[in-house]
Amino acid sequence: SPQIHVLPLRRPRAPGRAREPGGGVGRGVLRPVGGVVEPKYLLLFFKSPLFIAGGESRMTGTAGQKRVPLEYFATAPLPLPPIPEQKRIAAILDKADAIRKEAASRGSVAVSHT
């Protein structure tokens, strides 16, 4: 099955500042492996209410510093149709988003996508 590598990025530590739990890892780079995931499709999946809800339930840290563990990005189930279907889905969602934005700019009532 396809994998997504999560590459942790370490934040520079200011002199005299204590190390953060987890060694200061707070951000990461997601890189699809094997060319089986269309980047736009992956981005839209990460923005989906289903993915966001799952991430929110796994957040760690204190108020103002809450974050989703990087492992969630690598282990969350990802529906993975063939590349042409991923591109078609991404195009449909982009078009729907453009329609919502246009309606909002005209002051029209936009339909919720949740």
C-alpha positions, 0 to 999 in steps of 0.5 A, a space after each residue: 500500500 502507498 505510504 506518506 513519509 512524515 519528515 519532522 522539522 526541528 525548530 531552532 531553540 533560542 539560547 537559554 530556552 528549555 527543550 520542548 517535549 519531543 525534542 522541539 519537533 513541531 512541524 513536518 513535511 509530508 511527502 507522498 511516496 511512489 507517485 500514487 497520490 495527486 498532491 492537490 487531492 492529498 491537500 483537499 483530503 487533509 482539509 476535509 472535515 473527516 480528517 480535521 475531526 480526527 486530528 482534533 481528537 488527537 491534539 496534544 499540548 496546552 491551550 494556544 500550543 495545541 498540535 496534531 501529532 505528526 504520526 496522525 498524518 502518516 497513519 490516518 486512513 486515506 481513500 486512494 482511488 486511481 490518479 485520474 479519479 483523484 484529479 477528477 475529484 480535486 477538480 470538482 472540489 476546486 470548482 465547488 470552492 470557486 462557486 462558493 467564493 464567488 457567491 460570498 463575494 456577491 453577498 449571496 447566501 453560500 451553501 455549507 459544505 459540511 
